[in-house]
Amino acid sequence: MFTRMFIGIAIALGSFVLILGAAPAGADPNSSIDPNPFGNLICNCQQTTPADGPAVTAELDRGIQEGASR
């Protein structure tokens, strides 16, 4: 009987220590002025591709074929 009580107290104490030692979860809503998470991503690319050019169509077709084959 003493063994069961000792094990129960050890489990309860261990759980209590884990709860107190855990880092608080939360986000700082004022950490960023820009609400867009991708706002800092920029591209200094000089080359542009036409939106409806043959290279775009070929890449789309290749992507669809790869997706369908998997």
BELLIN-V705507 format. One line per field, one symbol per residue. phi: phi as a letter, one per 20 degrees, with the letter a starting at -180 (. if undefined). burial: I if it has 16 or more other ideal C-beta (glycine too) atoms within 10 Angstrom, else O. Layout:
phi: ???
burial: ???
This chain:
phi: .fffffffffffffffffffefffercefdfcfefffdfeeccdfeecdffcfffffffffffffffffe
burial: OOOOOOOOOOOOOOOOOOOOOOOOOOOOOOOOOOOOOOOOOOOOOOOOOOOOOOOOOOOOOOOOOOOOOO
